Amino acid sequence: NTLKNIEKECNAKIMIRGKGSVKEGKVGRKDGQMLPGEDEPLHALVTANTMENVKKAVEQIRNILKQGIETPEDQNDLRKMQLRELARLNGTLREDDNR
């Protein structure tokens, strides 16, 4: 959902590619062949109609990565929000949990 929000805000398409982008044991394509770039290091492929939109999306991705690297887990608000959203989607969110 975080990527979807960035895509909407920046009018761009973002795809996570490279090693680790597909869950272990999952086949990338129906014919069993690797997806393009699957043998490359993990990366984001950003496309848009304008270079300005690509730059906006890349900057937001960089900010998320920087926050993930530099901010301790217990202080990372984006991570907390994502985990809360995941719990809500999975039906495991406790409404009395205000953390």
MDTraj code that builds the backbone (N, CA, C; nanometers):
import mdtraj as md
import numpy as np

residues = "ASN THR LEU LYS ASN ILE GLU LYS GLU CYS ASN ALA LYS ILE MET ILE ARG GLY LYS GLY SER VAL LYS GLU GLY LYS VAL GLY ARG LYS ASP GLY GLN MET LEU PRO GLY GLU ASP GLU PRO LEU HIS ALA LEU VAL THR ALA ASN THR MET GLU ASN VAL LYS LYS ALA VAL GLU GLN ILE ARG ASN ILE LEU LYS GLN GLY ILE GLU THR PRO GLU ASP GLN ASN ASP LEU ARG LYS MET GLN LEU ARG GLU LEU ALA ARG LEU ASN GLY THR LEU ARG GLU ASP ASP ASN ARG".split()
xyz = np.array([
    [0.0817, -0.1194, 0.0000],
    [0.0000, 0.0000, 0.0000],
    [0.0862, 0.1259, 0.0000],
    [0.2023, 0.1189, 0.0631],
    [0.2924, 0.2342, 0.0622],
    [0.3345, 0.2669, -0.0803],
    [0.3697, 0.1639, -0.1571],
    [0.4082, 0.1868, -0.2971],
    [0.2901, 0.2381, -0.3785],
    [0.1722, 0.1853, -0.3545],
    [0.0539, 0.2322, -0.4265],
    [0.0290, 0.3792, -0.3995],
    [0.0476, 0.4202, -0.2738],
    [0.0288, 0.5611, -0.2392],
    [0.1313, 0.6493, -0.3103],
    [0.2554, 0.6049, -0.3154],
    [0.3588, 0.6818, -0.3859],
    [0.3249, 0.6890, -0.5343],
    [0.2806, 0.5769, -0.5910],
    [0.2439, 0.5753, -0.7329],
    [0.1342, 0.6769, -0.7627],
    [0.0314, 0.6807, -0.6786],
    [-0.0790, 0.7751, -0.6996],
    [-0.0306, 0.9188, -0.6849],
    [0.0459, 0.9450, -0.5791],
    [0.0923, 1.0805, -0.5507],
    [0.1852, 1.1330, -0.6594],
    [0.2686, 1.0466, -0.7132],
    [0.3698, 1.0885, -0.8113],
    [0.3300, 1.0584, -0.9552],
    [0.2150, 0.9945, -0.9734],
    [0.1708, 0.9555, -1.1075],
    [0.2799, 0.8735, -1.1766],
    [0.3260, 0.7699, -1.1054],
    [0.4346, 0.6847, -1.1551],
    [0.3994, 0.5386, -1.1301],
    [0.4737, 0.4501, -1.1907],
    [0.4608, 0.3063, -1.1689],
    [0.5901, 0.2584, -1.1048],
    [0.5775, 0.1841, -0.9931],
    [0.6950, 0.1356, -0.9217],
    [0.6878, -0.0158, -0.9134],
    [0.7950, -0.0819, -0.9550],
    [0.8037, -0.2272, -0.9473],
    [0.9312, -0.2647, -0.8733],
    [0.9188, -0.3546, -0.7784],
    [1.0353, -0.4047, -0.7055],
    [1.0893, -0.5236, -0.7839],
    [1.2153, -0.5181, -0.8191],
    [1.2782, -0.6203, -0.9018],
    [1.4078, -0.6666, -0.8360],
    [1.4620, -0.7766, -0.8872],
    [1.5906, -0.8257, -0.8420],
    [1.5780, -0.9395, -0.7435],
    [1.6939, -0.9868, -0.6975],
    [1.6988, -1.0993, -0.6040],
    [1.6245, -1.0644, -0.4765],
    [1.5324, -1.1518, -0.4374],
    [1.4550, -1.1305, -0.3163],
    [1.3228, -1.0605, -0.3392],
    [1.2950, -1.0198, -0.4625],
    [1.1694, -0.9498, -0.4901],
    [1.0517, -1.0467, -0.5037],
    [1.0816, -1.1729, -0.5297],
    [0.9786, -1.2762, -0.5388],
    [1.0022, -1.3738, -0.4248],
    [0.8942, -1.4088, -0.3531],
    [0.9078, -1.5000, -0.2401],
    [0.9738, -1.6301, -0.2830],
    [1.0557, -1.6849, -0.1923],
    [1.1249, -1.8109, -0.2190],
    [1.0234, -1.9193, -0.2539],
    [1.0489, -1.9912, -0.3620],
    [0.9598, -2.0984, -0.4040],
    [0.8529, -2.0537, -0.5009],
    [0.8312, -1.9238, -0.5129],
    [0.7334, -1.8721, -0.6079],
    [0.8006, -1.8581, -0.7440],
    [0.7257, -1.8851, -0.8469],
    [0.7773, -1.8718, -0.9825],
    [0.7387, -1.7346, -1.0341],
    [0.8334, -1.6651, -1.0915],
    [0.8086, -1.5304, -1.1401],
    [0.7113, -1.5247, -1.2556],
    [0.7284, -1.6120, -1.3527],
    [0.6406, -1.6113, -1.4697],
    [0.5710, -1.7459, -1.4805],
    [0.4609, -1.7473, -1.5540],
    [0.3827, -1.8698, -1.5696],
    [0.4620, -1.9801, -1.6395],
    [0.5535, -1.9400, -1.7281],
    [0.6320, -2.0402, -1.8002],
    [0.7538, -2.0871, -1.7210],
    [0.7678, -2.0373, -1.5965],
    [0.8775, -2.0813, -1.5101],
    [1.0076, -2.0064, -1.5296],
    [1.0124, -1.9173, -1.6278],
    [1.1330, -1.8395, -1.6532],
    [1.1430, -1.7243, -1.5526],
    [1.2657, -1.6757, -1.5320],
    [1.2855, -1.5638, -1.4410],
    [1.2280, -1.4358, -1.5019],
    [1.1814, -1.3477, -1.4143],
    [1.1359, -1.2168, -1.4590],
    [1.2559, -1.1332, -1.5007],
    [1.2356, -1.0330, -1.5868],
    [1.3473, -0.9460, -1.6241],
    [1.4082, -0.8805, -1.4996],
    [1.5391, -0.8876, -1.4875],
    [1.6085, -0.8261, -1.3752],
    [1.6079, -0.9080, -1.2476],
    [1.5495, -1.0270, -1.2495],
    [1.5401, -1.1089, -1.1280],
    [1.6762, -1.1576, -1.0795],
    [1.7740, -1.1634, -1.1696],
    [1.9075, -1.2077, -1.1322],
    [1.9986, -1.0896, -1.0941],
    [1.9413, -0.9680, -1.0883],
    [2.0161, -0.8482, -1.0508],
    [1.9983, -0.8203, -0.9017],
    [2.0783, -0.7308, -0.8455],
    [2.0556, -0.6907, -0.7053],
    [1.9159, -0.6298, -0.6902],
    [1.8611, -0.6379, -0.5700],
    [1.7287, -0.5842, -0.5415],
    [1.7239, -0.4352, -0.5752],
    [1.6192, -0.3938, -0.6485],
    [1.6070, -0.2540, -0.6880],
    [1.4614, -0.2201, -0.7185],
    [1.4336, -0.0918, -0.7315],
    [1.3014, -0.0446, -0.7710],
    [1.3108, 0.0088, -0.9134],
    [1.2156, -0.0319, -0.9949],
    [1.2062, 0.0187, -1.1315],
    [1.0929, 0.1215, -1.1315],
    [1.1255, 0.2462, -1.1607],
    [1.0285, 0.3550, -1.1570],
    [1.0084, 0.4081, -1.2982],
    [0.8838, 0.4127, -1.3422],
    [0.8509, 0.4684, -1.4728],
    [0.7383, 0.5696, -1.4557],
    [0.7370, 0.6712, -1.5417],
    [0.6323, 0.7728, -1.5407],
    [0.6345, 0.8462, -1.6743],
    [0.5331, 0.9286, -1.6958],
    [0.5239, 1.0047, -1.8204],
    [0.6222, 1.1200, -1.8270],
    [0.6651, 1.1676, -1.7103],
    [0.7609, 1.2787, -1.7088],
    [0.8779, 1.2458, -1.6172],
    [0.9915, 1.3047, -1.6458],
    [1.1089, 1.2846, -1.5628],
    [1.0860, 1.3429, -1.4238],
    [1.0098, 1.4500, -1.4147],
    [0.9789, 1.5117, -1.2851],
    [0.9048, 1.4122, -1.1947],
    [0.8097, 1.3387, -1.2504],
    [0.7361, 1.2394, -1.1718],
    [0.8264, 1.1237, -1.1280],
    [0.9174, 1.0825, -1.2159],
    [1.0134, 0.9778, -1.1791],
    [1.0986, 1.0272, -1.0625],
    [1.1488, 1.1499, -1.0730],
    [1.2346, 1.2053, -0.9673],
    [1.1598, 1.2154, -0.8345],
    [1.0320, 1.2561, -0.8374],
    [0.9531, 1.2650, -0.7140],
    [0.9382, 1.1276, -0.6497],
    [0.9088, 1.0253, -0.7300],
    [0.8924, 0.8905, -0.6768],
    [1.0243, 0.8371, -0.6214],
    [1.1330, 0.8574, -0.6930],
    [1.2650, 0.8115, -0.6480],
    [1.3013, 0.8788, -0.5162],
    [1.2731, 1.0072, -0.5036],
    [1.3050, 1.0786, -0.3796],
    [1.2255, 1.0213, -0.2615],
    [1.0983, 0.9901, -0.2837],
    [1.0185, 0.9314, -0.1762],
    [1.0702, 0.7931, -0.1383],
    [1.1099, 0.7149, -0.2368],
    [1.1664, 0.5820, -0.2095],
    [1.2960, 0.5961, -0.1303],
    [1.3806, 0.6882, -0.1708],
    [1.5066, 0.7119, -0.0980],
    [1.4799, 0.7515, 0.0475],
    [1.3798, 0.8369, 0.0691],
    [1.3465, 0.8784, 0.2056],
    [1.3001, 0.7601, 0.2906],
    [1.2214, 0.6717, 0.2317],
    [1.1754, 0.5527, 0.3041],
    [1.2932, 0.4625, 0.3383],
    [1.3825, 0.4407, 0.2422],
    [1.5000, 0.3571, 0.2669],
    [1.5899, 0.4191, 0.3738],
    [1.6103, 0.5496, 0.3662],
    [1.6934, 0.6186, 0.4648],
    [1.6330, 0.6043, 0.6043],
    [1.5031, 0.6229, 0.6142],
    [1.4345, 0.6094, 0.7426],
    [1.4487, 0.4662, 0.7950],
    [1.4346, 0.3690, 0.7069],
    [1.4461, 0.2290, 0.7479],
    [1.5856, 0.1931, 0.7958],
    [1.6862, 0.2558, 0.7385],
    [1.8249, 0.2271, 0.7753],
    [1.8663, 0.3030, 0.9011],
    [1.8283, 0.4304, 0.9084],
    [1.8800, 0.5170, 1.0136],
    [1.7946, 0.5226, 1.1402],
    [1.6666, 0.4886, 1.1312],
    [1.5772, 0.5010, 1.2457],
    [1.5627, 0.3667, 1.3158],
    [1.5843, 0.3627, 1.4474],
    [1.5614, 0.2372, 1.5200],
    [1.4170, 0.1899, 1.5003],
    [1.3992, 0.0573, 1.4949],
    [1.2668, 0.0009, 1.4665],
    [1.1580, 0.0559, 1.5565],
    [1.1878, 0.0706, 1.6853],
    [1.0844, 0.1152, 1.7787],
    [1.0487, 0.2624, 1.7614],
    [1.1247, 0.3358, 1.6789],
    [1.0970, 0.4771, 1.6541],
    [1.0545, 0.5041, 1.5093],
    [1.0438, 0.3993, 1.4280],
    [1.0113, 0.4137, 1.2870],
    [0.8593, 0.4183, 1.2695],
    [0.8057, 0.5393, 1.2538],
    [0.6609, 0.5570, 1.2446],
    [0.6014, 0.4925, 1.1199],
    [0.6717, 0.4970, 1.0074],
    [0.6208, 0.4329, 0.8855],
    [0.6077, 0.2833, 0.9074],
    [0.7079, 0.2214, 0.9658],
    [0.7036, 0.0771, 0.9931],
    [0.5872, 0.0436, 1.0862],
    [0.5693, 0.1244, 1.1910],
    [0.4584, 0.1013, 1.2840],
    [0.3242, 0.1090, 1.2113],
    [0.3089, 0.2106, 1.1261],
    [0.1857, 0.2279, 1.0513],
    [0.1623, 0.1102, 0.9565],
    [0.2684, 0.0636, 0.8900],
    [0.2549, -0.0491, 0.7984],
    [0.2164, -0.1761, 0.8734],
    [0.2795, -0.2007, 0.9878],
    [0.2462, -0.3202, 1.0660],
    [0.1037, -0.3131, 1.1196],
    [0.0601, -0.1945, 1.1600],
    [-0.0772, -0.1762, 1.2069],
    [-0.1763, -0.2047, 1.0935],
    [-0.1465, -0.1528, 0.9750],
    [-0.2326, -0.1755, 0.8599],
    [-0.2368, -0.3242, 0.8239],
    [-0.1219, -0.3902, 0.8295],
    [-0.1163, -0.5334, 0.8015],
    [-0.2010, -0.6120, 0.9016],
    [-0.1921, -0.5769, 1.0295],
    [-0.2720, -0.6432, 1.1318],
    [-0.4206, -0.6211, 1.1062],
    [-0.4571, -0.5000, 1.0645],
    [-0.5973, -0.4707, 1.0335],
    [-0.6445, -0.5554, 0.9164],
    [-0.5627, -0.5644, 0.8115],
    [-0.5989, -0.6442, 0.6943],
    [-0.6091, -0.7928, 0.7273],
    [-0.5231, -0.8385, 0.8179],
    [-0.5242, -0.9798, 0.8581],
    [-0.6309, -1.0108, 0.9624],
    [-0.6945, -0.9065, 1.0151],
    [-0.7958, -0.9270, 1.1181],
    [-0.7384, -0.9525, 1.2549],
    [-0.6133, -0.9169, 1.2773],
    [-0.5478, -0.9418, 1.4058],
    [-0.5239, -0.8143, 1.4856],
    [-0.5736, -0.7011, 1.4366],
    [-0.5546, -0.5749, 1.5074],
    [-0.6481, -0.5699, 1.6270],
    [-0.5912, -0.5411, 1.7432],
    [-0.6708, -0.5239, 1.8645],
    [-0.7064, -0.3774, 1.8760],
    [-0.8341, -0.3470, 1.8796],
    [-0.8805, -0.2076, 1.8831],
    [-0.8339, -0.1348, 2.0088],
    [-0.8102, -0.2076, 2.1180],
    [-0.7652, -0.1441, 2.2400],
    [-0.6159, -0.1148, 2.2383],
    [-0.5480, -0.1555, 2.1315],
    [-0.4041, -0.1347, 2.1177],
    [-0.3802, 0.0016, 2.0532],
    [-0.3519, 0.1014, 2.1327],
    [-0.3296, 0.2367, 2.0824],
    [-0.1854, 0.2653, 2.0481],
    [-0.0965, 0.1662, 2.0554],
    [0.0437, 0.1873, 2.0240],
    [0.0650, 0.1820, 1.8752],
])
top = md.Topology()
chain = top.add_chain()
for i, resn in enumerate(residues, 1):
    res = top.add_residue(resn, chain, resSeq=i)
    for name in ("N", "CA", "C"):
        top.add_atom(name, md.element.get_by_symbol(name[0]), res)
traj = md.Trajectory(xyz[None], top)
